[in-house]
């Protein structure tokens, strides 16, 4: 899918600099885009570099160990280690795990699909992204789920421009996913970020056009739709982190961090190697 990237103003309106909207959403200065670019690029590069380590027989714990080492080698920090007691540098969610899967001794099996989610801190800025991987041979139904999820994210990003609303983003994602006879998870959403990990707004992946806060140049947030082959309902396991589909259907997720520009969106977490999609053609 071809995505047009918006241009950011060299200088945001002086009255808008450092402002927080009535919805609690921070409007960032034009100069602050650079910090997000650096942090997002590192997170994306780490997800590029981890791709060769995803294969049948590999453990999710080893993948996480490698990610933690990559972050340290880059002189950055993991945003997730120590966050609300979490002890890992990534979340790794396999098959029917929707999000927040905890790395461990589990070995990947041939045909497993998995989402790897990484957030790094570089000079105080947070780079947050996730994408899908495949261990071994990809099944037809999993391939279709991954493609629909990927394309729904890109359609959501295409709705990002000043004057549109967050409801427009959710509507673009929801209508496309449901037209493909899949469902959008309601229990988790995207979020604002910048010099903090989570901030307003909540970015829902479903909604009605024209509803929710209005988008303004300088807003930073993630869009990260979770799409299920079956029903949208989820449940959180006893570890208080791992969320799974209630009907045990496959789930997929893609996530980008974006900034609103003068006429569109800037994606901070583009894959340097073109590997954001697991077939490496996107």
Secondary structure, DSSP 8 states (H G I E B T S, - for coil): ---------SS--GGGTT-B-TTS-B---GGGHHHHHHHHHHHHHHHHHHGGG--TT-BHHHHHHHHHHHHHHTT-EESSTTGGG---S-EEEETTEEE----SS-B--TT-EEEEEEEEEETTEEEEEEEEEESSS--HHHHHHHHHHHHHHHHHHHT-STT-BHHHHHHHHHHHHHHTT-EE-SS--EEE-SSSSSEEEEE-SS--TT-SSB--TT-EEEE--EEESS-S-EEE-TTSS-EEETT---EEE-BEEEEE-SSSEEETT--TTS-SSTTS--
